[in-house]
Amino acid sequence: MLNDVQYHRPHCYQRKANLSARPKSRYRIPMLERSLRAIELLARAPDGLSIAELSRQLSAPKSSVFNILATLEQTGYIRPSNGAGRHVLTMKLYRVGSATLARFSLKQVLHPLLSELAAHSGESANLGILDGAEAIYIDSIEGSERVRVAVTAGERLELHCTALGKVLAAFLPPERLALLLKRRRLSARTPHTLKTRSALLAQFEQIRRQGYAFDDQEDHLDICCLAAPIRDDMGGVVAAVSLTAPKQRLPDEALPEKARLVLDVAGRMSDALGYMERS
């Protein structure tokens, strides 16, 4: 690992380079600049972009765009999307960014409230975001119960059979949700998994009405999960918080109390991000 090794530059290179004092245009690398712009464009396109679309937006030949995408794919920064020759960003950029987090980040701001949820419920508490056609955990705190569900930050999960995934999907714009469902197969993870789009859409409507989602052994047998959306200052759903527990500790009669707990924490997380409920 790089952290275990100290690199020493030769004495003749120890002088600090003053790049700001040099003409900027002289040191520009057009292909690198296009690659960075391509990454920025892909970051604003959750469903990905094709070579033709990137070519138009970059005002660059398709051959150049092809080389850029091939390099980014080989280095793990992008991957092919489902259909239509599109590419999307991978979580490698997230990992790179996490190493140099800015002062403000979802994980940093919301971690204390996530810890509070785990402490008050005794169950594992998780924070997740949407990543293309899947969700991903960005933070998790194990509960205090002797038998508990362990979740790993960076773990990916399906949208149709997990509470966290369903709550993120339910609040998507209708056209984006329709496109997402069109491209995804509803794999049956357990006998309890919803298997039809009509059933899933009906449940999304219920989630929007009640404000939270419930996964009743739909992803793993004997494991249940409650999740609620987290909104930012613009009112958009940017993340979700969930509580995961064995089925025996989330029976039907316990749901209202646990749901109120998750909704309360989700509301305070939204407050922390500047959300103000509109009347």
N, C-alpha and C positions, 0 to 999 in steps of 0.2 A: 504494500500500500504506500502511496505517496507520503502519507503522514509519518511513516516509519523511516523515511530516508531524507537526509538533508543534502540539498544540492548547492554546490558552491561554484559561482561563476569565476572564470579567470580574472586576474587583477585588472587587465586592460579593459574589461567590460563593466567594472564596478560603477563607473560614472553614471548618474541618473539621466535617462533620456528625457529631454524637454520637448515632447511632441507638440505641445501647444504653441511653441515658438516657430515651428516649421510650417511651410505652406501645406495646408490640408489636402488640396487636390493632388499634390505630387505623390502622396502616399495612399491614395484610395485604390482599392482593388475592386473593380466593377463586379466580378463574379461573386466575390464575398458579399458585397453590398446587395446584390440581387438575392443571394441565398438568405440573408437576414430579412430582407423584405418579404420573401416567400414564406418564411416562418411566421412573420407578423400577420400576413394575410391568412394563413392557415389557422392561426390562433383565433381569428374572428369568424371562422367558418366551421361550426361544429360538425356539419355533415361532410366536410372535406371539399377539396377543389380538384378539378381535372387539369391536365397539362394545358388544354386550350384556354381554360379560364385563367389560369396563372399567367399564361403567355400574354393574354390581353391586358391583365391588370399590371403586369410588370413591363409591358411594352418590350418584350423580349422574344426572340425566336423560340419556337417550340423545341428545337434541338438543344438550346441552352437550358431551357426549363427542364427538359428530360435529364440532362446531366446533373442539374442541381438536385432534382428529386431522387435520382439514383444514388447520389452521394449521401443525401440526408437519410435515405432508407438504409443504406449499408452501415451507416454510423448509428442507427437506432433512434433517430429523431422523428421519423415519420413511418407510417405503415399504410398499405393499401386499405381503403375502406370497402364496404360491402357494395359492390356493383358500380357501374358507370365510370370505371377507371379513375376514381377519385382517391386522394390521399388525405390522411388526417395526422395530426401530431400524436406522438406517444407520450407516456408519462416521464420519459427521460428528461424532458425540459423541466417538468415539475421537480424532479430530483435535483437537477442542476440548480434551479431557482431556490429550492429549499436549503441548499448549502450556503446561500448568501441572501437569506430572507431580509426583506426591507423591514423597517420598523413596524409596519402594519401588515398583518397577515391573519387570515381566518383562524388558523390553528392557534396562533399566539393570543389573539383576542378572546377566543371562545374556550380555550382549554380550562380556565378556572371554573366556568359554568358546567363544562362537561364533567370535571372532577366532582363537582357538587352533585350532579345527577347520579353518578356512580355511588357516591357516599350515601345519599339519601335513599336510594332504591336498593342498594346492595348488589345490583346487577351490573353487567358490563355496559358501558355507555360509549357510543360511537359517533363520530362526525364524518360525513361523507359529502362528496360533490359529484356532479355529472361529468362524465368524460366520454364524449361521443355517444355511442349507443350502450354504454355501461356506466355503472357508478363505481366509485373508488373510495375506500376509507382513507382519510388523511390524518385521523387521530382516533385513539381508542384507549379507554381506561378500564381495566378489569374490576369487577365487583368484589365485594368482601365475602360473598357466600362461599361455603366450602366447595360446592359443585358449581362451577361457573363456565360461561362460554367465552373462549379466548378469540379475539379478533386481532388481526395484524394490520397496521397502517400500510397502505400500498396494495392491500388485497382488493381485487376487482369482484364485482358482483352483478348479477343480472337485474334488469329493471322490472321484469314481470312477476318475479317470485320472491322478492325481498321487500320488507316494509320500507327500508331506506330508498331502494330503487324505485318502488312504486310511487312514493310521495314526490320524488324528484320528477318522475315522468308525468304524474297527474297534473302538475302545474306548468307544464310546457305549453307554448302557443299551439293551438289545434293543428296548424299545418305542419309544424315540426314534429309533433307527436304522431301524426298520420304517416309521415315519411319514415320515422323511426320504426314504427310498428310494421310497416310494409317491408322493411329490410331485415327484420329480425324474426327468427323462428322461435315459437314459444315452447322451449324444451321442457319436458315434464321431469322436474327434478325429484319429485316425490308424488305419491298418489293424490296429494292435496293441491298440487300446482294447478292454477287456472290454465286451461288448454285452448280456449278460444278467444279471439280478439273481442268479440261481443261481450263476453263475461268480464274481460279485463277492462274494457271501456266503461262498463257499468260500475265496476269497482272504483275506477278513477273518479267517476262522478260522485260516488259516495265519499271518497277521500276528500274531494274538494268541499263537500257539504259539511263534513264533520271535522275537517282540519287535521286529520292524522291518518296514518295507514297501519294496518296490522297484517303481519305474516304469520299464519297459523300452520306451521310445519310445512310450508310451501317450498322452502329451499333445502332444509334438512329435517329429517324426522326428529321429533321430540324437542325441537328448538323453535321458539316463537320470538317475534320482534315487533316493537311499536316504534313508529317514527313520525316526526312532524317537520314541516318546512321551516327554514330560516330565511328571512327576507333582508335585503339591504336597504340603503337609504332611498333607492328608487322604487322600492316595493316589489322587486323581482326576487324570485326564489333562487338563492345562490348556493344553498347547502341544505343539509338535513341532519337532524340529530336523532339517534335511535337508542333504544334500550333492548338488549338481547338477554333472554333467559330460557332455561329449560321449561318445557310445556307445563310441568307440574306447578311451577311458580307463576305462571301466567294463565290460569284458568279463566273461563268467561266471566266469573263473578269478580275477578280482580282487575279486569280491563278498565272499567271507568276510572278507578283511582290511579292506576298506572298511567293511563292516557292523560289525565289531568296533570300529572307530574311532568310528563314529557312535553306537553303543550305549554306548561308554565316556563320550563327551561328554554324551549324554542322561542317563546315570546321575549324572554329576557336576552337571549342571544341576538334576536332581531333588533331589540332596543340598543344593544351594544354596537350594532352595525349602522345605527342611525335611522332605523325604520320608524316611521310615524304612521300609525293606522289612519287611513282616510275615512272620514265619516260619510 
